[in-house]
């Protein structure tokens, strides 16, 4: 429990800050990886932290990046995590580029759910946002569906002037494949050139756009994961759409249940706050009691609200923190 009485049982672990794309909202052009003096987490480090966290009451875990599938040992990490007592759920956030090659094996290893970034269906727009190719991502989505994960969600970051005309096609695509789509407000988590008022599109505007196409029926009791999305059912298409308004929703943080572990071993209690707790020495010393104490201290540092509305300046970009 944090200082405000919120149960925190969800740990998001960045297994790498490396990525095979360079999204406008995540990885600045001049970012090439953690400081060379930093020690990146090994598979043993990750499994140790998960074991200690599960012993404290953490039940839900998500592997993020960067792009987690660029790690050669990702299957081993998932397999070892799935055998830890207390671990009830293992999820993965990915851009999907390499998912078609390993979806079945990830499922067999114990992965429960997958979140896949999909910001556009037009290849040129997709490339403008991510620098990557769309086709492998679509192949990865189909492979994930075939693998039979408990839940697959598609994520789209809203960028005015870039992908607002992609929203309705994305809704139809998600509905066709029986997948929920989450529309996410742009957050100040990377280079300032991507963070302009012209680029920002509030989720309320996306909702109005969808209302012009279909009727949105609120689903207040419908939870498709462990995050803050507010879901709606589109009456005629049957699509399920979630909205994550971290900037415009004043109650976005009220039920926050997560902390993050960066790829270089720092616990970050809040995505939108620069406070961090360094686990590196405890990992090197092999002291699980100290790891537990550091996890507990991170919970005490967790603020009631993020700092995005208070001229927040990230100390490092999203790809270095973990999605």
VMD Tcl script that draws the C-alpha trace (Angstrom):
set ca {
  {0.00 0.00 0.00}
  {1.33 3.45 -0.86}
  {1.13 6.58 1.31}
  {-2.33 7.40 -0.03}
  {-3.91 4.01 0.66}
  {-3.73 2.71 -2.90}
  {-2.95 -0.97 -3.28}
  {0.12 -1.30 -5.50}
  {0.43 -4.81 -6.92}
  {1.58 -4.17 -10.49}
  {5.24 -3.93 -11.55}
  {6.19 -2.94 -15.08}
  {9.72 -4.05 -15.94}
  {11.72 -2.53 -18.77}
  {13.94 -5.38 -19.93}
  {15.82 -3.11 -22.37}
  {15.98 0.52 -23.45}
  {16.91 -0.54 -26.98}
  {14.33 -0.54 -29.75}
  {14.05 -1.38 -33.44}
  {11.82 1.64 -34.07}
  {12.15 5.32 -33.25}
  {8.68 6.61 -32.39}
  {8.18 10.37 -32.24}
  {6.73 10.22 -28.72}
  {9.23 7.78 -27.21}
  {12.80 7.75 -28.54}
  {14.62 10.99 -29.42}
  {16.96 11.03 -32.39}
  {19.99 11.57 -30.18}
  {19.23 8.74 -27.73}
  {21.30 5.59 -28.27}
  {20.98 3.80 -24.93}
  {21.66 3.95 -21.21}
  {24.72 5.74 -19.92}
  {27.73 3.51 -20.55}
  {28.44 3.53 -16.81}
  {25.05 1.99 -16.10}
  {24.68 -1.76 -15.76}
  {21.69 -3.13 -17.60}
  {19.52 -5.72 -15.88}
  {20.41 -9.35 -16.50}
  {17.81 -12.12 -16.66}
  {18.88 -13.17 -13.15}
  {18.37 -9.59 -11.89}
  {14.87 -9.45 -13.35}
  {13.85 -12.82 -11.91}
  {15.22 -11.84 -8.47}
  {13.26 -8.60 -8.41}
  {10.09 -10.40 -9.49}
  {10.56 -13.05 -6.79}
  {11.05 -10.41 -4.09}
  {8.14 -8.30 -5.38}
  {5.82 -11.32 -5.54}
  {6.76 -12.14 -1.95}
  {5.63 -8.63 -0.96}
  {2.25 -8.97 -2.68}
  {2.87 -7.84 -6.25}
  {0.76 -10.07 -8.49}
  {0.79 -8.48 -11.95}
  {3.92 -7.98 -14.04}
  {4.47 -6.50 -17.50}
  {7.65 -6.69 -19.58}
  {8.28 -3.51 -21.54}
  {11.10 -1.60 -23.20}
  {12.33 -0.12 -25.44}
  {11.25 -3.16 -27.37}
  {11.36 -6.26 -25.13}
  {11.48 -8.70 -28.06}
  {14.95 -7.49 -29.06}
  {16.29 -9.35 -26.00}
  {17.58 -12.77 -27.02}
  {16.62 -14.26 -23.65}
  {13.06 -12.93 -23.39}
  {11.53 -16.43 -23.55}
  {13.77 -17.57 -20.71}
  {12.74 -14.56 -18.62}
  {9.03 -15.23 -19.16}
  {9.43 -18.95 -18.43}
  {11.32 -18.32 -15.17}
  {8.87 -15.64 -14.04}
  {5.89 -17.90 -14.64}
  {7.27 -20.40 -12.12}
  {7.55 -17.89 -9.24}
  {4.91 -18.34 -6.50}
  {2.55 -15.37 -6.35}
  {2.95 -14.33 -9.99}
  {-0.60 -14.34 -11.33}
  {-0.21 -12.43 -14.57}
  {2.63 -11.72 -17.01}
  {2.00 -9.24 -19.81}
  {4.16 -7.83 -22.60}
  {4.10 -4.47 -24.39}
  {5.58 -4.59 -27.88}
  {5.68 -2.81 -31.22}
  {4.92 -6.19 -32.79}
  {7.73 -6.17 -35.34}
  {9.15 -9.52 -34.17}
  {6.00 -10.96 -32.64}
  {5.10 -13.27 -35.51}
  {8.31 -15.24 -34.90}
  {7.76 -15.89 -31.20}
  {4.07 -15.47 -30.27}
  {3.43 -19.20 -29.89}
  {6.58 -19.75 -27.82}
  {5.81 -16.78 -25.57}
  {2.35 -18.19 -24.89}
  {3.82 -21.60 -24.06}
  {6.36 -19.98 -21.74}
  {3.57 -18.46 -19.66}
  {2.86 -15.04 -21.15}
  {-0.78 -14.10 -20.49}
  {-1.45 -10.91 -22.43}
  {0.06 -8.70 -25.12}
  {-0.31 -4.97 -25.79}
  {0.70 -4.00 -29.33}
  {1.39 -0.45 -30.52}
  {-0.46 0.42 -33.71}
  {-0.57 4.15 -34.46}
  {-1.73 3.98 -38.09}
  {-2.87 1.63 -40.84}
  {-1.50 3.70 -43.70}
  {2.12 2.51 -44.22}
  {3.41 6.03 -44.93}
  {1.83 7.46 -41.78}
  {3.02 4.51 -39.72}
  {6.56 5.06 -40.97}
  {6.36 8.80 -40.23}
  {5.45 8.07 -36.60}
  {7.67 5.06 -35.92}
  {10.32 4.94 -38.62}
  {9.35 1.30 -39.18}
  {7.38 -0.94 -41.54}
  {3.73 -1.72 -40.96}
  {3.43 -5.20 -42.50}
  {5.45 -7.12 -39.86}
  {3.32 -5.49 -37.16}
  {0.10 -6.68 -38.80}
  {1.65 -10.14 -39.15}
  {2.52 -10.02 -35.45}
  {-1.05 -9.12 -34.49}
  {-2.42 -12.05 -36.46}
  {0.16 -14.37 -34.90}
  {-0.79 -13.18 -31.42}
  {-4.47 -13.88 -32.10}
  {-3.57 -17.36 -33.36}
  {-1.42 -18.03 -30.27}
  {-4.46 -17.71 -28.02}
  {-3.36 -15.12 -25.47}
  {-5.87 -14.33 -22.74}
  {-6.04 -10.71 -23.92}
  {-4.57 -8.67 -26.77}
  {-4.94 -4.90 -26.80}
  {-3.97 -2.42 -29.50}
  {-2.53 0.95 -28.42}
  {-2.62 4.16 -30.45}
  {-1.02 7.42 -29.31}
  {-3.04 10.40 -30.56}
  {-1.07 12.90 -32.65}
  {-3.01 15.79 -34.12}
  {-2.10 16.51 -37.70}
  {-0.54 13.08 -38.04}
  {-2.90 10.20 -37.31}
  {-6.32 11.61 -36.36}
  {-7.73 10.36 -39.68}
  {-6.48 6.89 -38.78}
  {-8.66 6.59 -35.68}
  {-11.80 5.28 -37.37}
  {-9.94 2.80 -39.61}
  {-8.11 1.56 -36.52}
  {-11.42 1.09 -34.69}
  {-12.78 -0.96 -37.58}
  {-9.57 -3.00 -37.83}
  {-9.60 -3.76 -34.10}
  {-13.28 -4.70 -34.21}
  {-12.72 -6.98 -37.20}
  {-10.11 -8.92 -35.22}
  {-12.10 -8.88 -31.97}
  {-9.54 -6.71 -30.19}
  {-9.96 -3.65 -27.96}
  {-8.29 -0.43 -29.11}
  {-6.93 2.08 -26.61}
  {-6.49 5.72 -27.61}
  {-3.81 7.43 -25.53}
  {-3.03 11.11 -25.05}
  {0.47 12.27 -25.90}
  {2.53 12.64 -22.71}
  {5.64 14.82 -22.20}
  {8.04 11.89 -22.08}
  {10.57 12.58 -24.82}
  {12.24 15.26 -26.94}
  {10.44 18.59 -26.93}
  {10.12 18.77 -30.73}
  {7.38 16.12 -30.57}
  {5.57 17.83 -27.69}
  {3.81 20.84 -29.14}
  {0.29 22.10 -28.61}
  {-0.28 21.49 -32.30}
  {0.54 17.79 -31.85}
  {-1.59 17.26 -28.76}
  {-5.06 15.76 -29.22}
  {-7.24 15.21 -26.14}
  {-9.18 11.97 -25.81}
  {-12.40 13.98 -25.58}
  {-11.87 15.10 -29.17}
  {-11.30 11.51 -30.27}
  {-14.53 10.55 -28.48}
  {-16.47 13.21 -30.34}
  {-15.00 11.99 -33.61}
  {-16.20 8.47 -32.86}
  {-19.63 9.72 -31.76}
  {-20.06 11.12 -35.26}
  {-19.67 7.54 -36.55}
  {-21.39 5.46 -33.90}
  {-23.01 5.55 -30.48}
  {-20.60 5.25 -27.54}
  {-21.99 3.29 -24.61}
  {-19.99 3.71 -21.37}
  {-18.75 0.51 -19.75}
  {-17.85 1.68 -16.21}
  {-17.45 -1.86 -14.86}
  {-15.58 -3.21 -17.86}
  {-11.89 -3.72 -17.06}
  {-9.73 -5.32 -19.71}
  {-6.46 -5.12 -17.82}
  {-4.77 -3.36 -14.94}
  {-4.46 0.16 -16.36}
  {-6.48 3.40 -16.22}
  {-8.39 3.14 -19.53}
  {-12.09 4.07 -19.55}
  {-13.89 1.76 -21.96}
  {-16.83 2.29 -24.28}
  {-18.77 -0.07 -26.52}
  {-19.60 1.23 -29.99}
  {-23.19 0.15 -30.42}
  {-23.32 -0.57 -34.15}
  {-19.81 -1.77 -34.91}
  {-19.44 -3.71 -31.66}
  {-15.96 -2.22 -31.22}
  {-14.44 -1.82 -27.77}
  {-12.47 1.39 -27.33}
  {-10.58 2.56 -24.27}
  {-9.48 6.13 -23.61}
  {-6.40 7.04 -21.54}
  {-6.36 10.76 -20.81}
  {-3.31 11.20 -18.62}
  {-3.16 14.94 -19.35}
  {-6.82 16.00 -19.41}
  {-8.36 13.55 -16.90}
  {-7.98 15.08 -13.43}
  {-8.64 11.69 -11.81}
  {-6.19 9.70 -13.94}
  {-3.99 8.80 -10.95}
  {-6.67 8.15 -8.33}
  {-6.45 4.36 -8.56}
  {-2.84 4.01 -9.72}
  {-1.58 0.55 -8.81}
  {1.87 0.38 -10.44}
  {5.56 1.13 -10.17}
  {8.18 0.76 -12.89}
  {11.63 -0.78 -13.03}
  {13.95 0.73 -15.62}
  {16.37 -1.27 -17.76}
  {19.29 0.02 -15.70}
  {17.82 -1.05 -12.38}
  {15.98 1.94 -10.98}
  {12.51 1.80 -9.46}
  {10.34 4.64 -10.66}
  {7.20 5.06 -8.52}
  {5.48 7.38 -11.03}
  {5.91 7.73 -14.77}
  {5.29 11.47 -14.56}
  {7.71 12.20 -11.71}
  {11.51 12.00 -11.79}
  {11.96 10.34 -8.37}
  {13.77 6.99 -8.62}
  {15.24 4.37 -6.26}
  {18.44 2.65 -7.39}
  {18.50 -1.16 -7.01}
  {21.89 -1.71 -8.60}
  {23.97 -2.16 -5.43}
  {21.41 -4.44 -3.82}
  {21.36 -6.58 -6.97}
  {25.15 -6.78 -6.97}
  {25.22 -7.65 -3.26}
  {22.59 -10.34 -3.64}
  {20.61 -9.11 -0.65}
  {16.90 -9.79 -1.13}
  {15.97 -8.14 2.19}
  {17.51 -4.89 0.97}
  {15.66 -5.26 -2.35}
  {12.40 -5.57 -0.44}
  {13.19 -2.49 1.64}
  {13.97 -0.50 -1.51}
  {10.69 -1.57 -3.09}
  {8.91 -0.43 0.06}
  {10.72 2.91 0.01}
  {9.72 3.42 -3.63}
  {6.06 3.00 -2.64}
  {6.50 5.72 -0.01}
  {7.86 8.05 -2.71}
  {4.85 7.49 -4.98}
  {3.04 10.86 -5.39}
  {-0.72 11.21 -5.43}
  {-0.59 12.69 -8.93}
  {1.84 12.92 -11.81}
  {3.59 16.21 -12.59}
  {2.64 16.50 -16.25}
  {0.54 19.61 -15.60}
  {3.32 21.39 -13.70}
  {5.86 22.07 -16.46}
  {7.25 18.58 -16.09}
  {10.59 17.95 -17.79}
  {11.64 14.29 -18.09}
  {15.14 13.48 -16.86}
  {15.31 10.83 -19.59}
  {13.07 9.73 -22.47}
  {10.27 7.20 -22.42}
  {12.38 4.47 -24.03}
  {14.80 4.71 -21.09}
  {12.03 4.53 -18.46}
  {9.86 1.77 -19.87}
  {6.34 1.91 -21.26}
}
mol new
graphics top color blue
foreach p $ca { graphics top sphere $p radius 0.5 }
foreach p [lrange $ca 0 end-1] q [lrange $ca 1 end] { graphics top cylinder $p $q radius 0.2 }
display resetview
